[in-house]
Amino acid sequence: MNEIKFVLVGIVGLIIVAIFLWFTHMPNALEDKDMDIIIALSVGLLILYVDKRQERHLHTISIQQHKMINDIHSLIKEQMNLITELHSKSIEEKI
């Protein structure tokens, strides 16, 4: 949730700068450069936000995979125990 607040504060700041430049009627060259900076910063903030969401998504996927691997491991252990019991019983029957 912190990154959402960060992005919103950044967007509000960029809007304030854009409105300030609009009302002060800066020269066109300076205004073009500032608009390029504003666009670059907003794209950077968007990339940061998407990256954080993706990182969280990958973290939940890795946790789910870890749980699934643990379940598979316990099932394999149970099967191995069953196989060894059956093997020991078959050896006892032969004797």
CORBEL-V635234 format. One record per helix or strand. SS is the DSSP state (helix for helix, strand for strand). FROM is the first residue (numbers start at 1). TO is the last residue. If there is no record, write none. Layout:
# CORBEL-V635234
((SS;FROM;TO) (SS;FROM;TO))
This chain:
# CORBEL-V635234
((helix;2;24) (helix;28;94))
